[in-house]
Amino acid sequence: MSGNFLRNAWYMLAWSEEVGEAPLGRKIVGDDIVCFRGRHGLVALADRCPHRFVPLSLGRVADGVLECAYHGLRFGSDGRCMFNPLGDPPERAVVRSYPVVERDRVIWVWTGDPALADPDEVADFSFLADPARATVTGYAHVRADYQLAIDNLSDLTHIQFVHRDFQASEAYHRLVDDTWQDGDIVYRSITFPNGRPAPFLQSFLGPDKLIDFTMETRWTLPSNIKLSATVTEPGEPDKYVIGNHSAHLVTPEADGSCHYFYAHSRDYGVGDAEADEKIREWQRVGFGEQDKPVLEAQQRRVGHRDIMELRPVVLPTDAGGVRARRILAQRIARERKGSILEAVGDQ
Protein backbone atom coordinates (compact mmCIF):
# COMPACT_ATOMS: atom_id res chain seq x y z
CA MET A 1 0.00 0.00 0.00
CA SER A 2 3.05 2.25 0.32
CA GLY A 3 2.52 5.65 -1.32
CA ASN A 4 -0.51 4.49 -3.32
CA PHE A 5 -1.53 8.03 -4.23
CA LEU A 6 -2.31 9.91 -7.41
CA ARG A 7 0.14 12.82 -7.39
CA ASN A 8 -1.15 14.83 -10.34
CA ALA A 9 -4.43 15.79 -8.73
CA TRP A 10 -6.14 18.52 -6.74
CA TYR A 11 -6.62 17.59 -3.08
CA MET A 12 -8.49 19.52 -0.45
CA LEU A 13 -5.98 21.09 1.92
CA ALA A 14 -8.29 23.04 4.22
CA TRP A 15 -11.51 24.93 4.63
CA SER A 16 -11.03 28.61 3.77
CA GLU A 17 -11.74 29.65 7.34
CA GLU A 18 -8.90 27.47 8.63
CA VAL A 19 -6.30 29.75 7.05
CA GLY A 20 -6.43 33.18 8.65
CA GLU A 21 -3.60 35.32 9.99
CA ALA A 22 -1.52 32.32 11.08
CA PRO A 23 -0.03 29.69 8.73
CA LEU A 24 -1.54 26.21 8.67
CA GLY A 25 0.55 23.05 8.41
CA ARG A 26 -0.91 19.80 7.07
CA LYS A 27 0.52 16.58 5.61
CA ILE A 28 -0.94 15.73 2.20
CA VAL A 29 -0.03 12.51 0.28
CA GLY A 30 3.06 12.26 2.47
CA ASP A 31 4.19 15.85 1.84
CA ASP A 32 4.36 18.32 4.72
CA ILE A 33 2.76 21.50 3.39
CA VAL A 34 2.25 24.94 4.93
CA CYS A 35 -0.47 27.26 3.68
CA PHE A 36 -0.76 30.98 4.40
CA ARG A 37 -2.29 34.17 3.05
CA GLY A 38 0.57 36.08 1.50
CA ARG A 39 1.12 39.44 -0.07
CA HIS A 40 -0.48 38.40 -3.35
CA GLY A 41 -2.95 35.78 -2.18
CA LEU A 42 -2.93 32.20 -0.98
CA VAL A 43 0.42 30.36 -0.88
CA ALA A 44 1.36 26.71 -0.28
CA LEU A 45 4.98 25.74 0.41
CA ALA A 46 6.90 22.72 1.66
CA ASP A 47 6.69 22.90 5.44
CA ARG A 48 10.40 22.66 6.23
CA CYS A 49 12.89 25.48 6.49
CA PRO A 50 15.99 24.56 4.44
CA HIS A 51 18.25 25.97 7.17
CA ARG A 52 17.64 23.73 10.21
CA PHE A 53 14.54 21.89 8.97
CA VAL A 54 12.11 23.43 11.47
CA PRO A 55 8.48 23.43 10.26
CA LEU A 56 7.68 26.76 8.66
CA SER A 57 4.13 26.38 9.97
CA LEU A 58 5.54 27.25 13.42
CA GLY A 59 6.39 30.70 12.09
CA ARG A 60 4.34 33.78 11.30
CA VAL A 61 3.25 35.83 8.33
CA ALA A 62 5.26 39.07 8.30
CA ASP A 63 4.86 41.72 5.61
CA GLY A 64 2.99 39.22 3.45
CA VAL A 65 5.71 36.54 3.50
CA LEU A 66 6.39 33.56 5.77
CA GLU A 67 8.96 33.98 8.53
CA CYS A 68 10.63 30.93 10.06
CA ALA A 69 10.18 30.79 13.83
CA TYR A 70 13.77 29.63 14.43
CA HIS A 71 16.14 32.14 12.80
CA GLY A 72 13.84 34.55 11.00
CA LEU A 73 14.48 33.61 7.36
CA ARG A 74 11.55 34.76 5.24
CA PHE A 75 10.09 33.00 2.20
CA GLY A 76 7.95 34.36 -0.62
CA SER A 77 5.23 32.75 -2.69
CA ASP A 78 7.78 31.12 -5.03
CA GLY A 79 9.49 29.39 -2.09
CA ARG A 80 12.68 31.47 -2.29
CA CYS A 81 14.25 33.02 0.78
CA MET A 82 13.86 36.76 0.31
CA PHE A 83 15.15 37.99 3.66
CA ASN A 84 17.94 36.94 6.03
CA PRO A 85 18.17 39.10 9.18
CA LEU A 86 21.97 38.60 9.33
CA GLY A 87 23.01 38.94 5.69
CA ASP A 88 22.08 38.19 2.11
CA PRO A 89 19.48 35.47 1.45
CA PRO A 90 21.33 32.19 0.71
CA GLU A 91 20.84 31.06 -2.89
CA ARG A 92 20.16 27.49 -1.78
CA ALA A 93 17.48 28.58 0.67
CA VAL A 94 14.53 27.52 -1.48
CA VAL A 95 11.51 25.36 -0.64
CA ARG A 96 9.03 23.77 -2.99
CA SER A 97 6.01 25.86 -3.98
CA TYR A 98 2.70 24.11 -4.69
CA PRO A 99 -0.09 25.33 -6.99
CA VAL A 100 -3.06 26.29 -4.84
CA VAL A 101 -6.64 27.32 -5.60
CA GLU A 102 -9.33 28.70 -3.31
CA ARG A 103 -12.86 28.11 -4.50
CA ASP A 104 -16.28 27.79 -2.86
CA ARG A 105 -14.87 27.86 0.70
CA VAL A 106 -12.35 25.11 -0.13
CA ILE A 107 -8.55 25.40 -0.48
CA TRP A 108 -7.15 22.92 -3.02
CA VAL A 109 -3.50 21.99 -3.50
CA TRP A 110 -1.84 20.27 -6.49
CA THR A 111 0.76 17.74 -5.36
CA GLY A 112 2.22 16.69 -8.71
CA ASP A 113 3.94 18.35 -11.66
CA PRO A 114 3.11 22.09 -11.43
CA ALA A 115 3.08 22.34 -15.23
CA LEU A 116 0.05 20.02 -15.30
CA ALA A 117 -2.00 21.92 -12.71
CA ASP A 118 -5.22 23.12 -14.35
CA PRO A 119 -7.62 25.02 -12.03
CA ASP A 120 -10.48 24.07 -14.35
CA GLU A 121 -10.07 20.47 -13.15
CA VAL A 122 -10.98 21.35 -9.57
CA ALA A 123 -14.11 19.41 -8.61
CA ASP A 124 -17.37 21.37 -8.59
CA PHE A 125 -18.71 21.96 -5.09
CA SER A 126 -20.22 25.35 -5.82
CA PHE A 127 -23.24 24.64 -3.62
CA LEU A 128 -20.98 25.19 -0.60
CA ALA A 129 -20.88 28.92 -1.35
CA ASP A 130 -24.55 29.37 -2.27
CA PRO A 131 -25.97 32.11 0.01
CA ALA A 132 -29.47 30.69 -0.45
CA ARG A 133 -28.42 27.52 1.39
CA ALA A 134 -27.48 26.77 5.00
CA THR A 135 -24.10 25.03 5.12
CA VAL A 136 -22.32 23.47 8.10
CA THR A 137 -18.74 22.22 7.72
CA GLY A 138 -16.46 19.95 9.73
CA TYR A 139 -13.24 17.92 9.79
CA ALA A 140 -12.04 14.60 11.18
CA HIS A 141 -8.60 13.03 11.18
CA VAL A 142 -8.95 9.31 10.47
CA ARG A 143 -6.26 6.67 11.03
CA ALA A 144 -7.36 4.65 8.02
CA ASP A 145 -6.45 4.51 4.34
CA TYR A 146 -8.30 7.07 2.28
CA GLN A 147 -9.69 4.41 -0.06
CA LEU A 148 -11.41 2.69 2.87
CA ALA A 149 -13.16 5.99 3.55
CA ILE A 150 -14.22 6.23 -0.10
CA ASP A 151 -15.55 2.66 0.07
CA ASN A 152 -17.61 3.69 3.09
CA LEU A 153 -19.07 6.74 1.36
CA SER A 154 -19.72 4.89 -1.89
CA ASP A 155 -21.96 2.28 -0.25
CA LEU A 156 -24.49 4.14 1.87
CA THR A 157 -26.37 0.98 2.82
CA HIS A 158 -24.12 0.98 5.90
CA ILE A 159 -26.19 3.80 7.41
CA GLN A 160 -28.86 1.27 8.43
CA PHE A 161 -26.38 -0.26 10.87
CA VAL A 162 -23.55 2.17 11.65
CA HIS A 163 -25.96 5.11 12.00
CA ARG A 164 -29.06 3.16 13.03
CA ASP A 165 -30.03 5.58 15.82
CA PHE A 166 -30.73 8.50 13.47
CA GLN A 167 -30.58 7.28 9.86
CA ALA A 168 -32.14 3.81 9.87
CA SER A 169 -35.11 3.50 7.49
CA GLU A 170 -38.09 1.20 7.83
CA ALA A 171 -38.00 0.93 4.02
CA TYR A 172 -34.45 -0.50 4.00
CA HIS A 173 -35.50 -3.95 2.79
CA ARG A 174 -37.32 -2.38 -0.15
CA LEU A 175 -34.41 -0.21 -1.28
CA VAL A 176 -33.75 0.30 -4.98
CA ASP A 177 -30.13 0.87 -5.99
CA ASP A 178 -28.25 1.68 -9.18
CA THR A 179 -24.66 2.40 -10.19
CA TRP A 180 -23.49 4.05 -13.41
CA GLN A 181 -20.44 5.75 -14.84
CA ASP A 182 -19.72 8.73 -17.07
CA GLY A 183 -16.07 8.65 -18.09
CA ASP A 184 -14.07 8.78 -14.86
CA ILE A 185 -17.05 9.89 -12.77
CA VAL A 186 -18.95 7.23 -10.80
CA TYR A 187 -22.56 7.69 -9.72
CA ARG A 188 -24.56 5.62 -7.28
CA SER A 189 -28.18 5.99 -6.20
CA ILE A 190 -30.22 4.28 -3.50
CA THR A 191 -33.89 4.95 -2.77
CA PHE A 192 -35.83 3.95 0.33
CA PRO A 193 -39.42 3.94 -0.99
CA ASN A 194 -42.68 4.70 0.79
CA GLY A 195 -41.50 4.79 4.37
CA ARG A 196 -41.64 7.08 7.36
CA PRO A 197 -38.72 9.50 7.73
CA ALA A 198 -35.53 8.38 9.42
CA PRO A 199 -35.09 9.97 12.87
CA PHE A 200 -32.84 12.79 11.66
CA LEU A 201 -35.53 13.94 9.19
CA GLN A 202 -38.44 13.75 11.61
CA SER A 203 -37.75 17.18 13.14
CA PHE A 204 -38.34 18.67 9.68
CA LEU A 205 -41.08 16.36 8.36
CA GLY A 206 -42.74 14.87 11.41
CA PRO A 207 -42.65 11.17 12.34
CA ASP A 208 -45.55 9.83 10.30
CA LYS A 209 -45.33 11.33 6.80
CA LEU A 210 -44.69 8.70 4.12
CA ILE A 211 -41.87 9.61 1.74
CA ASP A 212 -39.44 8.32 -0.85
CA PHE A 213 -35.90 9.09 0.31
CA THR A 214 -33.14 9.02 -2.34
CA MET A 215 -29.40 9.44 -1.89
CA GLU A 216 -27.21 9.90 -4.97
CA THR A 217 -23.42 10.07 -4.81
CA ARG A 218 -21.00 11.44 -7.39
CA TRP A 219 -17.38 10.33 -7.04
CA THR A 220 -14.68 12.28 -8.86
CA LEU A 221 -10.93 11.80 -8.93
CA PRO A 222 -9.01 11.47 -6.79
CA SER A 223 -11.23 11.05 -3.71
CA ASN A 224 -14.12 13.51 -3.64
CA ILE A 225 -17.79 12.71 -3.19
CA LYS A 226 -20.88 14.87 -3.54
CA LEU A 227 -23.96 13.35 -1.94
CA SER A 228 -27.43 14.64 -2.82
CA ALA A 229 -30.30 13.54 -0.59
CA THR A 230 -33.84 14.16 -1.78
CA VAL A 231 -37.25 13.65 -0.20
CA THR A 232 -40.18 13.27 -2.61
CA GLU A 233 -43.77 12.15 -2.36
CA PRO A 234 -44.13 8.33 -2.53
CA GLY A 235 -44.07 7.10 -6.12
CA GLU A 236 -43.92 10.66 -7.47
CA PRO A 237 -40.25 11.61 -8.00
CA ASP A 238 -41.20 14.97 -9.50
CA LYS A 239 -42.99 16.06 -6.31
CA TYR A 240 -40.04 17.45 -4.36
CA VAL A 241 -40.38 18.01 -0.62
CA ILE A 242 -36.95 18.93 0.75
CA GLY A 243 -33.33 18.06 0.00
CA ASN A 244 -29.71 18.63 0.81
CA HIS A 245 -26.27 18.30 -0.70
CA SER A 246 -23.22 17.23 1.25
CA ALA A 247 -19.52 17.25 0.45
CA HIS A 248 -17.23 14.43 1.52
CA LEU A 249 -13.67 15.34 0.56
CA VAL A 250 -11.14 12.70 1.59
CA THR A 251 -7.47 13.64 1.35
CA PRO A 252 -4.75 11.06 2.01
CA GLU A 253 -2.37 12.19 4.72
CA ALA A 254 0.09 9.30 4.48
CA ASP A 255 -0.10 5.52 4.30
CA GLY A 256 -2.91 4.45 6.61
CA SER A 257 -4.32 7.88 7.51
CA CYS A 258 -6.43 10.57 5.90
CA HIS A 259 -8.13 13.91 6.35
CA TYR A 260 -11.91 13.82 6.11
CA PHE A 261 -13.53 17.16 5.31
CA TYR A 262 -17.31 17.20 5.29
CA ALA A 263 -20.14 19.69 4.80
CA HIS A 264 -23.93 19.57 4.87
CA SER A 265 -25.82 22.13 2.79
CA ARG A 266 -29.61 22.32 2.91
CA ASP A 267 -32.36 24.33 1.23
CA TYR A 268 -34.65 24.26 4.27
CA GLY A 269 -34.31 25.87 7.69
CA VAL A 270 -31.98 28.51 6.23
CA GLY A 271 -31.03 30.95 8.97
CA ASP A 272 -32.16 28.54 11.69
CA ALA A 273 -29.27 28.38 14.19
CA GLU A 274 -30.91 25.53 16.09
CA ALA A 275 -31.11 23.47 12.90
CA ASP A 276 -27.44 24.24 12.20
CA GLU A 277 -26.52 22.95 15.65
CA LYS A 278 -28.52 19.76 15.12
CA ILE A 279 -26.65 19.10 11.89
CA ARG A 280 -23.33 19.90 13.53
CA GLU A 281 -24.04 17.41 16.33
CA TRP A 282 -25.17 14.80 13.80
CA GLN A 283 -21.86 15.26 11.95
CA ARG A 284 -19.83 15.02 15.15
CA VAL A 285 -21.53 11.81 16.25
CA GLY A 286 -22.04 10.24 12.84
CA PHE A 287 -18.55 10.79 11.50
CA GLY A 288 -16.50 11.15 14.68
CA GLU A 289 -18.10 8.51 16.91
CA GLN A 290 -19.54 6.05 14.38
CA ASP A 291 -17.78 6.02 10.98
CA LYS A 292 -14.31 6.86 12.31
CA PRO A 293 -14.05 3.98 14.85
CA VAL A 294 -15.29 1.48 12.24
CA LEU A 295 -12.77 2.64 9.63
CA GLU A 296 -9.89 2.68 12.10
CA ALA A 297 -10.74 -0.80 13.37
CA GLN A 298 -10.99 -1.99 9.77
CA GLN A 299 -7.54 -0.52 9.04
CA ARG A 300 -6.03 -2.39 11.98
CA ARG A 301 -7.31 -5.68 10.59
CA VAL A 302 -6.24 -4.90 7.01
CA GLY A 303 -2.80 -3.76 8.17
CA HIS A 304 -0.29 -2.46 5.64
CA ARG A 305 -1.96 -4.24 2.71
CA ASP A 306 -4.54 -2.98 0.26
CA ILE A 307 -7.87 -4.56 1.19
CA MET A 308 -8.34 -5.88 -2.36
CA GLU A 309 -5.16 -7.97 -1.97
CA LEU A 310 -7.00 -9.90 0.76
CA ARG A 311 -9.76 -10.93 -1.67
CA PRO A 312 -12.76 -9.61 0.27
CA VAL A 313 -16.28 -10.83 -0.44
CA VAL A 314 -17.81 -8.28 -2.83
CA LEU A 315 -21.53 -7.51 -2.59
CA PRO A 316 -23.63 -5.88 -5.33
CA THR A 317 -23.81 -2.73 -3.22
CA ASP A 318 -20.00 -2.42 -3.45
CA ALA A 319 -20.26 -1.57 -7.16
CA GLY A 320 -19.62 2.17 -6.78
CA GLY A 321 -16.56 1.75 -4.58
CA VAL A 322 -15.11 -0.99 -6.80
CA ARG A 323 -15.47 1.20 -9.90
CA ALA A 324 -13.84 4.13 -8.14
CA ARG A 325 -10.93 1.94 -7.03
CA ARG A 326 -10.48 0.61 -10.56
CA ILE A 327 -10.38 4.10 -12.11
CA LEU A 328 -7.98 5.38 -9.46
CA ALA A 329 -5.68 2.36 -9.83
CA GLN A 330 -5.54 2.86 -13.61
CA ARG A 331 -4.68 6.54 -13.24
CA ILE A 332 -1.97 5.84 -10.65
CA ALA A 333 -0.46 3.12 -12.87
CA ARG A 334 -0.49 5.46 -15.87
CA GLU A 335 1.14 8.21 -13.85
CA ARG A 336 3.87 5.90 -12.54
CA LYS A 337 4.53 4.48 -15.99
CA GLY A 338 4.98 8.00 -17.30
CA SER A 339 7.41 8.81 -14.49
CA ILE A 340 9.46 5.68 -15.21
CA LEU A 341 9.57 6.39 -18.95
CA GLU A 342 10.62 9.98 -18.25
CA ALA A 343 13.38 8.80 -15.92
CA VAL A 344 14.64 6.29 -18.51
CA GLY A 345 14.62 9.01 -21.16
CA ASP A 346 16.86 11.16 -18.99
CA GLN A 347 19.59 8.52 -18.87
C-alpha positions as CSV (number, residue, x, y, z in Angstrom):
1,M,0.0,0.0,0.0
2,S,3.1,2.3,0.3
3,G,2.5,5.6,-1.3
4,N,-0.5,4.5,-3.3
5,F,-1.5,8.0,-4.2
6,L,-2.3,9.9,-7.4
7,R,0.1,12.8,-7.4
8,N,-1.1,14.8,-10.3
9,A,-4.4,15.8,-8.7
10,W,-6.1,18.5,-6.7
11,Y,-6.6,17.6,-3.1
12,M,-8.5,19.5,-0.4
13,L,-6.0,21.1,1.9
14,A,-8.3,23.0,4.2
15,W,-11.5,24.9,4.6
16,S,-11.0,28.6,3.8
17,E,-11.7,29.7,7.3
18,E,-8.9,27.5,8.6
19,V,-6.3,29.8,7.1
20,G,-6.4,33.2,8.7
21,E,-3.6,35.3,10.0
22,A,-1.5,32.3,11.1
23,P,0.0,29.7,8.7
24,L,-1.5,26.2,8.7
25,G,0.6,23.0,8.4
26,R,-0.9,19.8,7.1
27,K,0.5,16.6,5.6
28,I,-0.9,15.7,2.2
29,V,0.0,12.5,0.3
30,G,3.1,12.3,2.5
31,D,4.2,15.8,1.8
32,D,4.4,18.3,4.7
33,I,2.8,21.5,3.4
34,V,2.3,24.9,4.9
35,C,-0.5,27.3,3.7
36,F,-0.8,31.0,4.4
37,R,-2.3,34.2,3.1
38,G,0.6,36.1,1.5
39,R,1.1,39.4,-0.1
40,H,-0.5,38.4,-3.4
41,G,-2.9,35.8,-2.2
42,L,-2.9,32.2,-1.0
43,V,0.4,30.4,-0.9
44,A,1.4,26.7,-0.3
45,L,5.0,25.7,0.4
46,A,6.9,22.7,1.7
47,D,6.7,22.9,5.4
48,R,10.4,22.7,6.2
49,C,12.9,25.5,6.5
50,P,16.0,24.6,4.4
51,H,18.3,26.0,7.2
52,R,17.6,23.7,10.2
53,F,14.5,21.9,9.0
54,V,12.1,23.4,11.5
55,P,8.5,23.4,10.3
56,L,7.7,26.8,8.7
57,S,4.1,26.4,10.0
58,L,5.5,27.3,13.4
59,G,6.4,30.7,12.1
60,R,4.3,33.8,11.3
61,V,3.2,35.8,8.3
62,A,5.3,39.1,8.3
63,D,4.9,41.7,5.6
64,G,3.0,39.2,3.4
65,V,5.7,36.5,3.5
66,L,6.4,33.6,5.8
67,E,9.0,34.0,8.5
68,C,10.6,30.9,10.1
69,A,10.2,30.8,13.8
70,Y,13.8,29.6,14.4
71,H,16.1,32.1,12.8
72,G,13.8,34.6,11.0
73,L,14.5,33.6,7.4
74,R,11.6,34.8,5.2
75,F,10.1,33.0,2.2
76,G,7.9,34.4,-0.6
77,S,5.2,32.8,-2.7
78,D,7.8,31.1,-5.0
79,G,9.5,29.4,-2.1
80,R,12.7,31.5,-2.3
81,C,14.2,33.0,0.8
82,M,13.9,36.8,0.3
83,F,15.2,38.0,3.7
84,N,17.9,36.9,6.0
85,P,18.2,39.1,9.2
86,L,22.0,38.6,9.3
87,G,23.0,38.9,5.7
88,D,22.1,38.2,2.1
89,P,19.5,35.5,1.5
90,P,21.3,32.2,0.7
91,E,20.8,31.1,-2.9
92,R,20.2,27.5,-1.8
93,A,17.5,28.6,0.7
94,V,14.5,27.5,-1.5
95,V,11.5,25.4,-0.6
96,R,9.0,23.8,-3.0
97,S,6.0,25.9,-4.0
98,Y,2.7,24.1,-4.7
99,P,-0.1,25.3,-7.0
100,V,-3.1,26.3,-4.8
101,V,-6.6,27.3,-5.6
102,E,-9.3,28.7,-3.3
103,R,-12.9,28.1,-4.5
104,D,-16.3,27.8,-2.9
105,R,-14.9,27.9,0.7
106,V,-12.3,25.1,-0.1
107,I,-8.5,25.4,-0.5
108,W,-7.2,22.9,-3.0
109,V,-3.5,22.0,-3.5
110,W,-1.8,20.3,-6.5
111,T,0.8,17.7,-5.4
112,G,2.2,16.7,-8.7
113,D,3.9,18.4,-11.7
114,P,3.1,22.1,-11.4
115,A,3.1,22.3,-15.2
116,L,0.0,20.0,-15.3
117,A,-2.0,21.9,-12.7
118,D,-5.2,23.1,-14.3
119,P,-7.6,25.0,-12.0
120,D,-10.5,24.1,-14.4
121,E,-10.1,20.5,-13.1
122,V,-11.0,21.4,-9.6
123,A,-14.1,19.4,-8.6
124,D,-17.4,21.4,-8.6
125,F,-18.7,22.0,-5.1
126,S,-20.2,25.4,-5.8
127,F,-23.2,24.6,-3.6
128,L,-21.0,25.2,-0.6
129,A,-20.9,28.9,-1.3
130,D,-24.5,29.4,-2.3
131,P,-26.0,32.1,0.0
132,A,-29.5,30.7,-0.5
133,R,-28.4,27.5,1.4
134,A,-27.5,26.8,5.0
135,T,-24.1,25.0,5.1
136,V,-22.3,23.5,8.1
137,T,-18.7,22.2,7.7
138,G,-16.5,19.9,9.7
139,Y,-13.2,17.9,9.8
140,A,-12.0,14.6,11.2
141,H,-8.6,13.0,11.2
142,V,-8.9,9.3,10.5
143,R,-6.3,6.7,11.0
144,A,-7.4,4.7,8.0
145,D,-6.4,4.5,4.3
146,Y,-8.3,7.1,2.3
147,Q,-9.7,4.4,-0.1
148,L,-11.4,2.7,2.9
149,A,-13.2,6.0,3.5
150,I,-14.2,6.2,-0.1
151,D,-15.6,2.7,0.1
152,N,-17.6,3.7,3.1
153,L,-19.1,6.7,1.4
154,S,-19.7,4.9,-1.9
155,D,-22.0,2.3,-0.3
156,L,-24.5,4.1,1.9
157,T,-26.4,1.0,2.8
158,H,-24.1,1.0,5.9
159,I,-26.2,3.8,7.4
160,Q,-28.9,1.3,8.4
161,F,-26.4,-0.3,10.9
162,V,-23.5,2.2,11.7
163,H,-26.0,5.1,12.0
164,R,-29.1,3.2,13.0
165,D,-30.0,5.6,15.8
166,F,-30.7,8.5,13.5
167,Q,-30.6,7.3,9.9
168,A,-32.1,3.8,9.9
169,S,-35.1,3.5,7.5
170,E,-38.1,1.2,7.8
171,A,-38.0,0.9,4.0
172,Y,-34.4,-0.5,4.0
173,H,-35.5,-4.0,2.8
174,R,-37.3,-2.4,-0.2
175,L,-34.4,-0.2,-1.3
176,V,-33.7,0.3,-5.0
177,D,-30.1,0.9,-6.0
178,D,-28.3,1.7,-9.2
179,T,-24.7,2.4,-10.2
180,W,-23.5,4.0,-13.4
181,Q,-20.4,5.7,-14.8
182,D,-19.7,8.7,-17.1
183,G,-16.1,8.6,-18.1
184,D,-14.1,8.8,-14.9
185,I,-17.1,9.9,-12.8
186,V,-18.9,7.2,-10.8
187,Y,-22.6,7.7,-9.7
188,R,-24.6,5.6,-7.3
189,S,-28.2,6.0,-6.2
190,I,-30.2,4.3,-3.5
191,T,-33.9,5.0,-2.8
192,F,-35.8,4.0,0.3
193,P,-39.4,3.9,-1.0
194,N,-42.7,4.7,0.8
195,G,-41.5,4.8,4.4
196,R,-41.6,7.1,7.4
197,P,-38.7,9.5,7.7
198,A,-35.5,8.4,9.4
199,P,-35.1,10.0,12.9
200,F,-32.8,12.8,11.7
201,L,-35.5,13.9,9.2
202,Q,-38.4,13.8,11.6
203,S,-37.7,17.2,13.1
204,F,-38.3,18.7,9.7
205,L,-41.1,16.4,8.4
206,G,-42.7,14.9,11.4
207,P,-42.7,11.2,12.3
208,D,-45.6,9.8,10.3
209,K,-45.3,11.3,6.8
210,L,-44.7,8.7,4.1
211,I,-41.9,9.6,1.7
212,D,-39.4,8.3,-0.9
213,F,-35.9,9.1,0.3
214,T,-33.1,9.0,-2.3
215,M,-29.4,9.4,-1.9
216,E,-27.2,9.9,-5.0
217,T,-23.4,10.1,-4.8
218,R,-21.0,11.4,-7.4
219,W,-17.4,10.3,-7.0
220,T,-14.7,12.3,-8.9
221,L,-10.9,11.8,-8.9
222,P,-9.0,11.5,-6.8
223,S,-11.2,11.1,-3.7
224,N,-14.1,13.5,-3.6
225,I,-17.8,12.7,-3.2
226,K,-20.9,14.9,-3.5
227,L,-24.0,13.4,-1.9
228,S,-27.4,14.6,-2.8
229,A,-30.3,13.5,-0.6
230,T,-33.8,14.2,-1.8
231,V,-37.2,13.7,-0.2
232,T,-40.2,13.3,-2.6
233,E,-43.8,12.2,-2.4
234,P,-44.1,8.3,-2.5
235,G,-44.1,7.1,-6.1
236,E,-43.9,10.7,-7.5
237,P,-40.3,11.6,-8.0
238,D,-41.2,15.0,-9.5
239,K,-43.0,16.1,-6.3
240,Y,-40.0,17.4,-4.4
241,V,-40.4,18.0,-0.6
242,I,-36.9,18.9,0.8
243,G,-33.3,18.1,0.0
244,N,-29.7,18.6,0.8
245,H,-26.3,18.3,-0.7
246,S,-23.2,17.2,1.3
247,A,-19.5,17.3,0.5
248,H,-17.2,14.4,1.5
249,L,-13.7,15.3,0.6
250,V,-11.1,12.7,1.6
251,T,-7.5,13.6,1.4
252,P,-4.7,11.1,2.0
253,E,-2.4,12.2,4.7
254,A,0.1,9.3,4.5
255,D,-0.1,5.5,4.3
256,G,-2.9,4.4,6.6
257,S,-4.3,7.9,7.5
258,C,-6.4,10.6,5.9
259,H,-8.1,13.9,6.4
260,Y,-11.9,13.8,6.1
261,F,-13.5,17.2,5.3
262,Y,-17.3,17.2,5.3
263,A,-20.1,19.7,4.8
264,H,-23.9,19.6,4.9
265,S,-25.8,22.1,2.8
266,R,-29.6,22.3,2.9
267,D,-32.4,24.3,1.2
268,Y,-34.7,24.3,4.3
269,G,-34.3,25.9,7.7
270,V,-32.0,28.5,6.2
271,G,-31.0,31.0,9.0
272,D,-32.2,28.5,11.7
273,A,-29.3,28.4,14.2
274,E,-30.9,25.5,16.1
275,A,-31.1,23.5,12.9
276,D,-27.4,24.2,12.2
277,E,-26.5,22.9,15.7
278,K,-28.5,19.8,15.1
279,I,-26.7,19.1,11.9
280,R,-23.3,19.9,13.5
281,E,-24.0,17.4,16.3
282,W,-25.2,14.8,13.8
283,Q,-21.9,15.3,11.9
284,R,-19.8,15.0,15.2
285,V,-21.5,11.8,16.3
286,G,-22.0,10.2,12.8
287,F,-18.6,10.8,11.5
288,G,-16.5,11.2,14.7
289,E,-18.1,8.5,16.9
290,Q,-19.5,6.1,14.4
291,D,-17.8,6.0,11.0
292,K,-14.3,6.9,12.3
293,P,-14.0,4.0,14.8
294,V,-15.3,1.5,12.2
295,L,-12.8,2.6,9.6
296,E,-9.9,2.7,12.1
297,A,-10.7,-0.8,13.4
298,Q,-11.0,-2.0,9.8
299,Q,-7.5,-0.5,9.0
300,R,-6.0,-2.4,12.0
301,R,-7.3,-5.7,10.6
302,V,-6.2,-4.9,7.0
303,G,-2.8,-3.8,8.2
304,H,-0.3,-2.5,5.6
305,R,-2.0,-4.2,2.7
306,D,-4.5,-3.0,0.3
307,I,-7.9,-4.6,1.2
308,M,-8.3,-5.9,-2.4
309,E,-5.2,-8.0,-2.0
310,L,-7.0,-9.9,0.8
311,R,-9.8,-10.9,-1.7
312,P,-12.8,-9.6,0.3
313,V,-16.3,-10.8,-0.4
314,V,-17.8,-8.3,-2.8
315,L,-21.5,-7.5,-2.6
316,P,-23.6,-5.9,-5.3
317,T,-23.8,-2.7,-3.2
318,D,-20.0,-2.4,-3.5
319,A,-20.3,-1.6,-7.2
320,G,-19.6,2.2,-6.8
321,G,-16.6,1.8,-4.6
322,V,-15.1,-1.0,-6.8
323,R,-15.5,1.2,-9.9
324,A,-13.8,4.1,-8.1
325,R,-10.9,1.9,-7.0
326,R,-10.5,0.6,-10.6
327,I,-10.4,4.1,-12.1
328,L,-8.0,5.4,-9.5
329,A,-5.7,2.4,-9.8
330,Q,-5.5,2.9,-13.6
331,R,-4.7,6.5,-13.2
332,I,-2.0,5.8,-10.7
333,A,-0.5,3.1,-12.9
334,R,-0.5,5.5,-15.9
335,E,1.1,8.2,-13.9
336,R,3.9,5.9,-12.5
337,K,4.5,4.5,-16.0
338,G,5.0,8.0,-17.3
339,S,7.4,8.8,-14.5
340,I,9.5,5.7,-15.2
341,L,9.6,6.4,-18.9
342,E,10.6,10.0,-18.3
343,A,13.4,8.8,-15.9
344,V,14.6,6.3,-18.5
345,G,14.6,9.0,-21.2
346,D,16.9,11.2,-19.0
347,Q,19.6,8.5,-18.9
